[in-house]
Amino acid sequence: MARYKVIPQGFMTVGEVAKKMGVTVRALQYYDREGLFSPSCISEGGRRLYSDKDVVMLHQILTLKSLGFSFNEIKNRMTSIDTPRKAIVALTEQSNSIQTQINTLNQSLQSIELLKNEIEQMQVVDFSKYADIIINLQMGNKYYGLIKHFDDNMLDYCHKKFDKGTGVAFINKFNLIVGKIEKCVENGIAPESEQGQLIAKEFWQLITEFTGGDVSMLSQLMNFGNAQADNDMQNILNAFIEPALNVYFGNSGINPFEAKNE
Protein backbone atom coordinates (compact mmCIF):
# COMPACT_ATOMS: atom_id res chain seq x y z
CA MET A 1 0.00 0.00 0.00
CA ALA A 2 1.45 3.38 -1.02
CA ARG A 3 2.45 5.91 1.64
CA TYR A 4 2.45 9.69 1.23
CA LYS A 5 4.07 12.43 3.29
CA VAL A 6 1.12 14.73 2.62
CA ILE A 7 -2.44 14.01 1.62
CA PRO A 8 -2.48 13.88 -2.20
CA GLN A 9 -5.19 15.65 -4.15
CA GLY A 10 -8.39 13.63 -4.46
CA PHE A 11 -7.88 11.68 -1.23
CA MET A 12 -9.76 12.06 2.03
CA THR A 13 -9.02 11.21 5.63
CA VAL A 14 -11.13 8.73 7.58
CA GLY A 15 -12.84 11.62 9.33
CA GLU A 16 -13.77 13.28 6.05
CA VAL A 17 -15.16 10.03 4.63
CA ALA A 18 -17.11 9.35 7.80
CA LYS A 19 -18.68 12.82 7.67
CA LYS A 20 -19.45 12.55 3.94
CA MET A 21 -21.11 9.14 4.28
CA GLY A 22 -22.86 9.65 7.61
CA VAL A 23 -20.99 6.93 9.53
CA THR A 24 -18.65 7.00 12.50
CA VAL A 25 -14.88 6.84 12.33
CA ARG A 26 -15.05 3.85 14.65
CA ALA A 27 -17.29 2.01 12.15
CA LEU A 28 -14.82 2.60 9.31
CA GLN A 29 -11.95 1.41 11.50
CA TYR A 30 -13.94 -1.71 12.32
CA TYR A 31 -14.67 -2.37 8.62
CA ASP A 32 -10.94 -2.07 7.97
CA ARG A 33 -10.04 -4.57 10.70
CA GLU A 34 -12.62 -7.01 9.31
CA GLY A 35 -11.10 -6.70 5.82
CA LEU A 36 -14.34 -5.31 4.43
CA PHE A 37 -13.31 -1.75 3.60
CA SER A 38 -9.66 -0.68 3.61
CA PRO A 39 -8.10 2.66 2.62
CA SER A 40 -6.39 3.03 -0.73
CA CYS A 41 -3.24 4.33 0.95
CA ILE A 42 -1.80 5.53 4.24
CA SER A 43 0.20 8.65 4.99
CA GLU A 44 3.65 8.42 6.54
CA GLY A 45 2.02 9.54 9.76
CA GLY A 46 -0.30 6.52 9.64
CA ARG A 47 -3.45 8.35 8.53
CA ARG A 48 -5.86 6.31 6.44
CA LEU A 49 -6.51 7.91 3.06
CA TYR A 50 -9.52 7.17 0.85
CA SER A 51 -10.28 7.88 -2.81
CA ASP A 52 -13.59 8.63 -4.53
CA LYS A 53 -13.61 5.00 -5.68
CA ASP A 54 -13.45 3.96 -2.02
CA VAL A 55 -16.48 6.13 -1.31
CA VAL A 56 -18.45 4.33 -4.03
CA MET A 57 -17.46 0.97 -2.53
CA LEU A 58 -18.46 2.16 0.94
CA HIS A 59 -21.87 3.14 -0.44
CA GLN A 60 -22.27 -0.44 -1.71
CA ILE A 61 -21.31 -1.82 1.69
CA LEU A 62 -23.66 0.45 3.62
CA THR A 63 -26.56 -0.34 1.29
CA LEU A 64 -26.07 -4.10 1.59
CA LYS A 65 -25.65 -3.75 5.36
CA SER A 66 -28.96 -1.87 5.58
CA LEU A 67 -30.60 -4.80 3.77
CA GLY A 68 -29.53 -7.15 6.55
CA PHE A 69 -26.60 -8.88 4.83
CA SER A 70 -23.79 -10.18 7.06
CA PHE A 71 -20.17 -9.06 6.58
CA ASN A 72 -19.32 -12.37 4.89
CA GLU A 73 -22.28 -12.03 2.53
CA ILE A 74 -21.27 -8.46 1.72
CA LYS A 75 -17.71 -9.55 0.97
CA ASN A 76 -19.03 -12.15 -1.48
CA ARG A 77 -21.31 -9.61 -3.14
CA MET A 78 -18.72 -6.87 -3.59
CA THR A 79 -17.81 -6.48 -7.25
CA SER A 80 -14.87 -4.73 -8.86
CA ILE A 81 -15.83 -1.37 -10.37
CA ASP A 82 -12.64 -0.67 -12.33
CA THR A 83 -14.54 -0.28 -15.62
CA PRO A 84 -17.96 1.20 -16.51
CA ARG A 85 -19.19 -2.30 -17.34
CA LYS A 86 -18.14 -3.65 -13.96
CA ALA A 87 -19.74 -0.66 -12.25
CA ILE A 88 -23.02 -1.34 -14.07
CA VAL A 89 -22.90 -5.01 -13.03
CA ALA A 90 -22.25 -4.04 -9.40
CA LEU A 91 -25.05 -1.46 -9.36
CA THR A 92 -27.45 -3.87 -11.07
CA GLU A 93 -26.79 -6.52 -8.41
CA GLN A 94 -27.29 -3.91 -5.72
CA SER A 95 -30.51 -2.73 -7.36
CA ASN A 96 -31.82 -6.31 -7.52
CA SER A 97 -31.02 -6.83 -3.85
CA ILE A 98 -32.90 -3.67 -2.92
CA GLN A 99 -35.91 -4.66 -5.03
CA THR A 100 -36.00 -8.09 -3.40
CA GLN A 101 -35.96 -6.46 0.02
CA ILE A 102 -38.72 -4.04 -1.02
CA ASN A 103 -40.88 -6.95 -2.15
CA THR A 104 -40.25 -8.75 1.15
CA LEU A 105 -41.11 -5.64 3.16
CA ASN A 106 -44.27 -5.06 1.10
CA GLN A 107 -45.38 -8.64 1.78
CA SER A 108 -44.64 -8.19 5.49
CA LEU A 109 -46.58 -4.92 5.54
CA GLN A 110 -49.54 -6.53 3.78
CA SER A 111 -49.54 -9.42 6.25
CA ILE A 112 -49.43 -7.02 9.21
CA GLU A 113 -52.33 -4.97 7.85
CA LEU A 114 -54.40 -8.09 7.16
CA LEU A 115 -53.67 -9.45 10.63
CA LYS A 116 -54.60 -6.09 12.16
CA ASN A 117 -57.93 -6.13 10.33
CA GLU A 118 -58.65 -9.68 11.48
CA ILE A 119 -57.84 -8.81 15.11
CA GLU A 120 -60.15 -5.80 14.94
CA GLN A 121 -62.98 -8.06 13.77
CA MET A 122 -62.30 -10.73 16.40
CA GLN A 123 -62.44 -8.16 19.24
CA VAL A 124 -60.92 -10.66 21.67
CA VAL A 125 -57.35 -11.53 22.62
CA ASP A 126 -56.66 -15.01 21.25
CA PHE A 127 -52.96 -15.46 20.54
CA SER A 128 -53.47 -19.03 19.34
CA LYS A 129 -55.71 -17.84 16.51
CA TYR A 130 -53.40 -14.86 15.85
CA ALA A 131 -50.51 -17.30 15.38
CA ASP A 132 -52.58 -19.52 13.07
CA ILE A 133 -53.58 -16.53 10.95
CA ILE A 134 -49.93 -15.44 10.65
CA ILE A 135 -48.85 -18.94 9.60
CA ASN A 136 -51.62 -19.16 7.00
CA LEU A 137 -50.73 -15.73 5.63
CA GLN A 138 -47.14 -16.93 5.20
CA MET A 139 -48.37 -20.08 3.42
CA GLY A 140 -50.41 -18.03 0.96
CA ASN A 141 -53.83 -19.09 2.21
CA LYS A 142 -56.17 -16.45 0.77
CA TYR A 143 -58.98 -17.74 3.01
CA TYR A 144 -57.07 -17.38 6.27
CA GLY A 145 -60.05 -15.38 7.61
CA LEU A 146 -61.98 -18.62 8.13
CA ILE A 147 -59.66 -19.42 11.02
CA LYS A 148 -61.29 -16.90 13.31
CA HIS A 149 -64.51 -18.94 13.04
CA PHE A 150 -62.82 -22.26 13.91
CA ASP A 151 -63.52 -23.70 17.33
CA ASP A 152 -60.78 -25.27 19.46
CA ASN A 153 -61.55 -28.78 18.20
CA MET A 154 -61.24 -27.75 14.55
CA LEU A 155 -57.97 -25.89 15.22
CA ASP A 156 -56.59 -28.88 17.09
CA TYR A 157 -57.57 -31.14 14.18
CA CYS A 158 -55.78 -28.87 11.69
CA HIS A 159 -52.65 -28.75 13.85
CA LYS A 160 -52.50 -32.54 14.00
CA LYS A 161 -53.32 -33.13 10.33
CA PHE A 162 -50.99 -30.57 8.74
CA ASP A 163 -47.45 -29.40 9.20
CA LYS A 164 -46.14 -26.47 7.17
CA GLY A 165 -45.19 -28.65 4.19
CA THR A 166 -48.48 -30.54 3.93
CA GLY A 167 -50.39 -27.37 4.77
CA VAL A 168 -48.79 -25.47 1.89
CA ALA A 169 -49.47 -28.40 -0.48
CA PHE A 170 -53.14 -28.51 0.55
CA ILE A 171 -53.57 -24.74 0.21
CA ASN A 172 -51.92 -24.80 -3.22
CA LYS A 173 -54.44 -27.46 -4.34
CA PHE A 174 -57.30 -25.39 -2.97
CA ASN A 175 -56.08 -22.17 -4.60
CA LEU A 176 -55.68 -24.02 -7.92
CA ILE A 177 -59.33 -25.13 -7.79
CA VAL A 178 -60.44 -21.63 -6.82
CA GLY A 179 -58.54 -20.28 -9.84
CA LYS A 180 -60.43 -22.70 -12.11
CA ILE A 181 -63.75 -21.59 -10.62
CA GLU A 182 -62.86 -17.94 -11.14
CA LYS A 183 -62.08 -18.62 -14.83
CA CYS A 184 -65.39 -20.44 -15.25
CA VAL A 185 -67.27 -17.52 -13.73
CA GLU A 186 -65.38 -15.03 -15.92
CA ASN A 187 -66.12 -17.06 -19.07
CA GLY A 188 -69.75 -17.77 -18.22
CA ILE A 189 -69.27 -21.55 -17.92
CA ALA A 190 -72.24 -23.12 -16.13
CA PRO A 191 -71.80 -25.20 -12.93
CA GLU A 192 -73.65 -28.12 -14.54
CA SER A 193 -71.38 -28.15 -17.60
CA GLU A 194 -68.77 -30.87 -18.11
CA GLN A 195 -66.01 -28.52 -17.01
CA GLY A 196 -68.02 -27.40 -14.00
CA GLN A 197 -68.61 -31.00 -12.97
CA LEU A 198 -64.91 -31.86 -13.22
CA ILE A 199 -64.21 -28.95 -10.88
CA ALA A 200 -66.99 -30.09 -8.51
CA LYS A 201 -65.45 -33.57 -8.39
CA GLU A 202 -62.00 -32.16 -7.72
CA PHE A 203 -63.37 -29.83 -5.04
CA TRP A 204 -65.28 -32.63 -3.30
CA GLN A 205 -62.20 -34.88 -3.31
CA LEU A 206 -60.24 -32.11 -1.61
CA ILE A 207 -62.95 -31.60 1.02
CA THR A 208 -63.05 -35.35 1.63
CA GLU A 209 -59.27 -35.35 1.99
CA PHE A 210 -59.55 -32.61 4.61
CA THR A 211 -62.41 -34.11 6.63
CA GLY A 212 -61.56 -37.76 6.19
CA GLY A 213 -65.28 -38.35 5.65
CA ASP A 214 -66.24 -36.89 9.06
CA VAL A 215 -69.84 -35.68 8.54
CA SER A 216 -69.80 -33.47 11.64
CA MET A 217 -66.72 -31.69 10.34
CA LEU A 218 -68.42 -31.14 6.98
CA SER A 219 -71.31 -29.41 8.75
CA GLN A 220 -68.86 -27.13 10.54
CA LEU A 221 -67.13 -26.24 7.29
CA MET A 222 -70.46 -25.26 5.76
CA ASN A 223 -71.18 -23.03 8.72
CA PHE A 224 -67.78 -21.40 8.40
CA GLY A 225 -68.46 -20.77 4.72
CA ASN A 226 -71.75 -19.10 5.57
CA ALA A 227 -69.95 -16.89 8.10
CA GLN A 228 -67.97 -15.45 5.19
CA ALA A 229 -71.07 -14.34 3.28
CA ASP A 230 -69.97 -10.71 3.44
CA ASN A 231 -66.98 -11.49 1.23
CA ASP A 232 -67.77 -10.67 -2.43
CA MET A 233 -65.33 -13.21 -3.83
CA GLN A 234 -66.63 -15.88 -1.46
CA ASN A 235 -70.18 -15.16 -2.68
CA ILE A 236 -69.08 -15.55 -6.30
CA LEU A 237 -67.31 -18.84 -5.59
CA ASN A 238 -70.23 -20.20 -3.56
CA ALA A 239 -72.65 -19.24 -6.32
CA PHE A 240 -70.73 -21.57 -8.63
CA ILE A 241 -69.57 -24.44 -6.43
CA GLU A 242 -72.81 -25.02 -4.51
CA PRO A 243 -74.98 -25.77 -7.58
CA ALA A 244 -72.04 -27.59 -9.17
CA LEU A 245 -71.80 -29.89 -6.14
CA ASN A 246 -75.56 -30.44 -6.04
CA VAL A 247 -75.50 -31.66 -9.65
CA TYR A 248 -72.39 -33.74 -8.98
CA PHE A 249 -73.97 -35.39 -5.91
CA GLY A 250 -77.16 -36.11 -7.87
CA ASN A 251 -75.32 -37.66 -10.80
CA SER A 252 -72.96 -39.66 -8.57
CA GLY A 253 -75.53 -40.78 -6.02
CA ILE A 254 -73.50 -39.25 -3.20
CA ASN A 255 -75.11 -38.15 0.05
CA PRO A 256 -72.48 -35.89 1.66
CA PHE A 257 -74.17 -36.06 5.06
CA GLU A 258 -74.37 -39.83 5.15
CA ALA A 259 -71.76 -41.27 7.49
CA LYS A 260 -69.37 -43.82 6.01
CA ASN A 261 -69.73 -47.40 7.15
CA GLU A 262 -66.78 -48.47 9.25
C-alpha positions in Angstrom: 0.0 0.0 0.0 1.4 3.4 -1.0 2.4 5.9 1.6 2.4 9.7 1.2 4.1 12.4 3.3 1.1 14.7 2.6 -2.4 14.0 1.6 -2.5 13.9 -2.2 -5.2 15.7 -4.1 -8.4 13.6 -4.5 -7.9 11.7 -1.2 -9.8 12.1 2.0 -9.0 11.2 5.6 -11.1 8.7 7.6 -12.8 11.6 9.3 -13.8 13.3 6.0 -15.2 10.0 4.6 -17.1 9.4 7.8 -18.7 12.8 7.7 -19.4 12.6 3.9 -21.1 9.1 4.3 -22.9 9.6 7.6 -21.0 6.9 9.5 -18.6 7.0 12.5 -14.9 6.8 12.3 -15.0 3.8 14.6 -17.3 2.0 12.1 -14.8 2.6 9.3 -12.0 1.4 11.5 -13.9 -1.7 12.3 -14.7 -2.4 8.6 -10.9 -2.1 8.0 -10.0 -4.6 10.7 -12.6 -7.0 9.3 -11.1 -6.7 5.8 -14.3 -5.3 4.4 -13.3 -1.7 3.6 -9.7 -0.7 3.6 -8.1 2.7 2.6 -6.4 3.0 -0.7 -3.2 4.3 1.0 -1.8 5.5 4.2 0.2 8.6 5.0 3.6 8.4 6.5 2.0 9.5 9.8 -0.3 6.5 9.6 -3.4 8.4 8.5 -5.9 6.3 6.4 -6.5 7.9 3.1 -9.5 7.2 0.8 -10.3 7.9 -2.8 -13.6 8.6 -4.5 -13.6 5.0 -5.7 -13.5 4.0 -2.0 -16.5 6.1 -1.3 -18.5 4.3 -4.0 -17.5 1.0 -2.5 -18.5 2.2 0.9 -21.9 3.1 -0.4 -22.3 -0.4 -1.7 -21.3 -1.8 1.7 -23.7 0.5 3.6 -26.6 -0.3 1.3 -26.1 -4.1 1.6 -25.6 -3.8 5.4 -29.0 -1.9 5.6 -30.6 -4.8 3.8 -29.5 -7.2 6.5 -26.6 -8.9 4.8 -23.8 -10.2 7.1 -20.2 -9.1 6.6 -19.3 -12.4 4.9 -22.3 -12.0 2.5 -21.3 -8.5 1.7 -17.7 -9.5 1.0 -19.0 -12.1 -1.5 -21.3 -9.6 -3.1 -18.7 -6.9 -3.6 -17.8 -6.5 -7.2 -14.9 -4.7 -8.9 -15.8 -1.4 -10.4 -12.6 -0.7 -12.3 -14.5 -0.3 -15.6 -18.0 1.2 -16.5 -19.2 -2.3 -17.3 -18.1 -3.6 -14.0 -19.7 -0.7 -12.2 -23.0 -1.3 -14.1 -22.9 -5.0 -13.0 -22.3 -4.0 -9.4 -25.1 -1.5 -9.4 -27.5 -3.9 -11.1 -26.8 -6.5 -8.4 -27.3 -3.9 -5.7 -30.5 -2.7 -7.4 -31.8 -6.3 -7.5 -31.0 -6.8 -3.8 -32.9 -3.7 -2.9 -35.9 -4.7 -5.0 -36.0 -8.1 -3.4 -36.0 -6.5 0.0 -38.7 -4.0 -1.0 -40.9 -7.0 -2.1 -40.3 -8.7 1.1 -41.1 -5.6 3.2 -44.3 -5.1 1.1 -45.4 -8.6 1.8 -44.6 -8.2 5.5 -46.6 -4.9 5.5 -49.5 -6.5 3.8 -49.5 -9.4 6.3 -49.4 -7.0 9.2 -52.3 -5.0 7.8 -54.4 -8.1 7.2 -53.7 -9.4 10.6 -54.6 -6.1 12.2 -57.9 -6.1 10.3 -58.6 -9.7 11.5 -57.8 -8.8 15.1 -60.2 -5.8 14.9 -63.0 -8.1 13.8 -62.3 -10.7 16.4 -62.4 -8.2 19.2 -60.9 -10.7 21.7 -57.3 -11.5 22.6 -56.7 -15.0 21.2 -53.0 -15.5 20.5 -53.5 -19.0 19.3 -55.7 -17.8 16.5 -53.4 -14.9 15.8 -50.5 -17.3 15.4 -52.6 -19.5 13.1 -53.6 -16.5 11.0 -49.9 -15.4 10.6 -48.9 -18.9 9.6 -51.6 -19.2 7.0 -50.7 -15.7 5.6 -47.1 -16.9 5.2 -48.4 -20.1 3.4 -50.4 -18.0 1.0 -53.8 -19.1 2.2 -56.2 -16.5 0.8 -59.0 -17.7 3.0 -57.1 -17.4 6.3 -60.0 -15.4 7.6 -62.0 -18.6 8.1 -59.7 -19.4 11.0 -61.3 -16.9 13.3 -64.5 -18.9 13.0 -62.8 -22.3 13.9 -63.5 -23.7 17.3 -60.8 -25.3 19.5 -61.5 -28.8 18.2 -61.2 -27.7 14.6 -58.0 -25.9 15.2 -56.6 -28.9 17.1 -57.6 -31.1 14.2 -55.8 -28.9 11.7 -52.6 -28.8 13.8 -52.5 -32.5 14.0 -53.3 -33.1 10.3 -51.0 -30.6 8.7 -47.5 -29.4 9.2 -46.1 -26.5 7.2 -45.2 -28.6 4.2 -48.5 -30.5 3.9 -50.4 -27.4 4.8 -48.8 -25.5 1.9 -49.5 -28.4 -0.5 -53.1 -28.5 0.6 -53.6 -24.7 0.2 -51.9 -24.8 -3.2 -54.4 -27.5 -4.3 -57.3 -25.4 -3.0 -56.1 -22.2 -4.6 -55.7 -24.0 -7.9 -59.3 -25.1 -7.8 -60.4 -21.6 -6.8 -58.5 -20.3 -9.8 -60.4 -22.7 -12.1 -63.7 -21.6 -10.6 -62.9 -17.9 -11.1 -62.1 -18.6 -14.8 -65.4 -20.4 -15.3 -67.3 -17.5 -13.7 -65.4 -15.0 -15.9 -66.1 -17.1 -19.1 -69.8 -17.8 -18.2 -69.3 -21.5 -17.9 -72.2 -23.1 -16.1 -71.8 -25.2 -12.9 -73.7 -28.1 -14.5 -71.4 -28.1 -17.6 -68.8 -30.9 -18.1 -66.0 -28.5 -17.0 -68.0 -27.4 -14.0 -68.6 -31.0 -13.0 -64.9 -31.9 -13.2 -64.2 -28.9 -10.9 -67.0 -30.1 -8.5 -65.4 -33.6 -8.4 -62.0 -32.2 -7.7 -63.4 -29.8 -5.0 -65.3 -32.6 -3.3 -62.2 -34.9 -3.3 -60.2 -32.1 -1.6 -63.0 -31.6 1.0 -63.0 -35.4 1.6 -59.3 -35.4 2.0 -59.5 -32.6 4.6 -62.4 -34.1 6.6 -61.6 -37.8 6.2 -65.3 -38.3 5.7 -66.2 -36.9 9.1 -69.8 -35.7 8.5 -69.8 -33.5 11.6 -66.7 -31.7 10.3 -68.4 -31.1 7.0 -71.3 -29.4 8.7 -68.9 -27.1 10.5 -67.1 -26.2 7.3 -70.5 -25.3 5.8 -71.2 -23.0 8.7 -67.8 -21.4 8.4 -68.5 -20.8 4.7 -71.8 -19.1 5.6 -69.9 -16.9 8.1 -68.0 -15.5 5.2 -71.1 -14.3 3.3 -70.0 -10.7 3.4 -67.0 -11.5 1.2 -67.8 -10.7 -2.4 -65.3 -13.2 -3.8 -66.6 -15.9 -1.5 -70.2 -15.2 -2.7 -69.1 -15.5 -6.3 -67.3 -18.8 -5.6 -70.2 -20.2 -3.6 -72.6 -19.2 -6.3 -70.7 -21.6 -8.6 -69.6 -24.4 -6.4 -72.8 -25.0 -4.5 -75.0 -25.8 -7.6 -72.0 -27.6 -9.2 -71.8 -29.9 -6.1 -75.6 -30.4 -6.0 -75.5 -31.7 -9.6 -72.4 -33.7 -9.0 -74.0 -35.4 -5.9 -77.2 -36.1 -7.9 -75.3 -37.7 -10.8 -73.0 -39.7 -8.6 -75.5 -40.8 -6.0 -73.5 -39.2 -3.2 -75.1 -38.1 0.0 -72.5 -35.9 1.7 -74.2 -36.1 5.1 -74.4 -39.8 5.2 -71.8 -41.3 7.5 -69.4 -43.8 6.0 -69.7 -47.4 7.2 -66.8 -48.5 9.2 
